[in-house]
Amino acid sequence: MADPDVFNSSDIEFDPVPSKSRQYLGQRSIQDIIKHAAEDRLSSKKAIKSLQFGTGAPGTLDIAHRWVNRFNAFRQLTLRQDIGLPFTGDDLLRFFDSIVGKLKSTIRGKPAPSKEVMVGGFGHISAYGTFTYTEASGYKLTARDGSRMNTWLDDAVKSGRLTKGRWKKRVWLNYIIVSRMAKAWIEHFEKYGTRSWDLVIAKLLSIVLVASLGMRAGDVTQSRGYKKSEYLKYKDIKLQIVGNREPKLENIKASITLEYVKCKKDLMNDDHTFYLRPLEDANESHMCIISLILTHAFRHNLVRGTTMQEVLNNAIEAPNSEIVWLYPDRPIITAFERIGYTKIDLEKTAHPDQLLRTIKEMGIISNIISPVTTHALRFGAAQDTAHLTRNAANGFVDDTVRQTIGHSTASMNRGTTEVYAGNPTRETYNDRATAQFSHAWAAKFSETSALGAVKGPVSEDEILQWQTLHEPDATDHDTRNARSRARHAIRVERHANFVASAVPEPGKEKKRVLAEKPSNPMISRPVPMRSASSAKESALPILSQDASGHNPSHGAYTGNIDPRLLDEDYLDNTEVDPVELDTLVSQVMLENTPRNEQIDTDGNGIDMAVLSLLDDHVGTEQKSQAEEGSYDFIARFSRINIVNHITFADAWVHHKKGAVYEDSVGKYSIQGNSRDPPTPMYFFCQKTPHCTFSTLRRRVLVAHEVTCSSEYVAREVYRVDQGENFQCGHCELKFLSQVLLNFHLRSTHNFLPIPCPNGCDPSKIYTSRNTLDLHTRRFHSGIWPARCLYPECDNETKFKSTSYSNHLTRDHNLHTRAARAPFFPATVKQEWKPTLCPDDDCMNHHEFKSKYYLKSHLIKIHKYKEDAADTAAACGYIKKLSNKAQKSSVTRKYPLKPWQVGKSGDVDDVDEDGS
């Protein structure tokens, strides 16, 4: 062996180690690189040169570029710098110190932007600097720059230039709150009507869907900036019949898969799946997402089957026993389009701001006095879930799962263990519906309605005042957009003032149930301010009704029950004799006990077998009613097609007279699929008991209720009982008396149509005395339009005579003519003054006490013609200023009318016209 002192390893050479098999790895890609080397040399350089700053979602990119554009403009215009050169930390500080006073918050009442906004802007600009400039060019933000930025932020917060923390208070819309809002939503449109029930159902579906999943609005709709199909579709919702595969609604299990949630819209196979079933409580059908989806699908023919039972039968025959969607790629939450009037665009998805407008509208209708947003639904879902009882069999990840598969705590925190375990299988929404968690600090509702304050008309003076205060330098005050902008802002301020000043309702509200409504107004009279579409004569889409208008499967019929017995508050406050109660209980038990069972006649007890049978019967009946409640909800709201719109009401009149559907009501409504034929909404008088007045226009109802009285009702009853026996020979009208018929003949048929004699449009011809007199009073009386004369009334609107009467009634609670009369402006009236004959040759020195006698004198003695005598006799009139306040003291008594015969007591004082 060589001497180690003289050994040199460099003198020894080794042959290369023989190549292993890995030298051939990647050969296919290498061959492609060789093949495309020339073109890749250009394309790769082009890709590098075309890179633009920014990563993340479209909304994040917009925010980043907004900050960069501001900063570059500041450097160029204020600092006079070349943006091709890197910036320093001091440049950033100077920019933020300048921009902080120029950012206007979009939140009402917020005095300054938040600190978090500035921190975000600092991050975006720093990332832009790292992307754009190199360290070799001199760009580098140091720890010193960060420390100086934090000091500036702290000083800005202390001086009030910035706010810190969350400006808006959090609102938790728990299940019980959303349920009440949804119930108020449906009841509002049943009471006041709507242009399209398609929109009502679609909007309700969107809010309940977000509430049931507890996700963001952008997770189920398409967020701004996205162009593909990043939204929830019908194919993402699987309604499967499980269990014994019996085709019943209660056997459906739904799985809803969200593929495009926030921060994961471009991730493959990283979805969120939620499981739920139909709600068990039939009174909560308006919150059952399965019922709402099926209702929406029936109305638009999106599901295979025309009846509920047919849909379930088709599902049994389908693979995996799933309900079949006819258009699986269509969005669940659809956009609205306005072509003539607002309709649903089934091919286009909605955006999150549509849901925001919907929930704000729902908040106004339900009188909630908290600022509601779609994210408040997510807060509420989290709070509900946090208060649910923990269950180990839910599929949620915990330390047991982590240790079983050998994951570290960090892996579980990163979500890796959750990916291994899959989505939890707990039907959380059903548990939330059962628990209905609530607490003392939950959102409150007001005793008074917000609709009158928020949705009331906005006057011209209000618009002008708002524009002067908020947009003094704008030049487009008279444009439609500017006025619409001002009107919207005024209503937003009204709602904010309502929320700030409203008084919360006391106590805890009892659970309310959506009342059943008849679907045919010709079968039974609808409830106040409500109507319903007529039932189809041929195959009904869901369920049918019996001859009385009641559906046998909808639960017990309450038409013959005292309404007080249906009022929970009335029953709670009613005292019952214990003896009578025991007697009633014994009778009920006897009626529900089979005849072959023996009951203890001594009153000491009841056979336990009888109690067992009774309990079984009650449980079965309750289960049946719960199941039928969901069927009833789907049947009722998949069919309802009542239209409340003036144009439709006018077209309905022509349609009833024989006009073709497409040429009349078809222009203003939608029919087909499960919907009933469109029918108008009827409004019924509720002021006077037994009044049968109804109209297609709510404004007409308001005017009727101003003058409606027991006198009017008695007259109508007499008209119906006795008939209108005085027929007009010129038209189809009938009258109760000859006096009314004669008045009709004089004012309508014995009147020569003429234009306005005061110089108005000569092409406008008035065909009756009534229309001419009305025109004269409105436009030639010299007093209309006029401002309100009620003391301390600050309304500066100039009213016409009819609108002024409505104003006094609505705003000052003057519901009778006598009460309103003192506040009407003075009018000029013609008063007859006893006068001599105007003929110069007349030897008669008698003063005629009326025009009639003077006119007769001129015709008989002086041989005047009719028209000449009428003109000459008018000299006896003098104009006199009169005020209707004098009418309030008129107490003339009139003879009893035919419909007043048999009434005891004196007849009420009435005005001179007998009204």
Secondary structure as UniProt FT lines:
FT   TURN            4..6
FT   HELIX           9..11
FT   HELIX           21..24
FT   TURN            25..26
FT   HELIX           27..35
FT   HELIX           37..49
FT   HELIX           58..77
FT   TURN            83..84
FT   HELIX           89..99
FT   TURN            100..102
FT   TURN            108..109
FT   HELIX           115..132
FT   HELIX           135..137
FT   HELIX           143..158
FT   TURN            159..160
FT   HELIX           175..192
FT   HELIX           197..213
FT   HELIX           217..220
FT   TURN            224..225
FT   HELIX           234..236
FT   STRAND          237..241
FT   TURN            243..244
FT   HELIX           249..251
FT   STRAND          252..258
FT   TURN            262..263
FT   TURN            265..266
FT   TURN            268..269
FT   STRAND          272..276
FT   HELIX           282..287
FT   HELIX           289..300
FT   HELIX           308..317
FT   HELIX           319..321
FT   TURN            328..329
FT   STRAND          334..338
FT   STRAND          342..349
FT   HELIX           352..365
FT   TURN            366..367
FT   HELIX           374..386
FT   HELIX           392..394
FT   HELIX           399..404
FT   TURN            405..406
FT   HELIX           409..414
FT   HELIX           416..421
FT   HELIX           428..435
FT   TURN            440..441
FT   STRAND          445..446
FT   HELIX           451..454
FT   HELIX           460..470
FT   TURN            472..473
FT   TURN            477..478
FT   HELIX           480..501
FT   TURN            521..523
FT   TURN            528..529
FT   TURN            547..548
FT   HELIX           552..554
FT   TURN            559..560
FT   HELIX           563..566
FT   HELIX           568..572
FT   HELIX           578..591
FT   TURN            595..596
FT   TURN            601..602
FT   HELIX           608..639
FT   STRAND          642..643
FT   HELIX           646..656
FT   TURN            657..658
FT   TURN            661..664
FT   HELIX           665..667
FT   TURN            673..674
FT   STRAND          679..680
FT   STRAND          683..684
FT   TURN            689..690
FT   STRAND          694..695
FT   HELIX           698..707
FT   HELIX           710..722
FT   STRAND          726..727
FT   STRAND          734..735
FT   HELIX           738..744
FT   HELIX           745..749
FT   STRAND          754..755
FT   TURN            757..758
FT   TURN            762..763
FT   STRAND          765..766
FT   HELIX           769..779
FT   TURN            791..792
FT   HELIX           801..812
FT   HELIX           817..820
FT   HELIX           821..823
FT   STRAND          827..832
FT   TURN            840..841
FT   HELIX           851..860
FT   HELIX           866..873
FT   HELIX           874..876
FT   STRAND          877..882
FT   HELIX           884..889
FT   HELIX           898..900
FT   TURN            901..902
FT   TURN            912..913
//
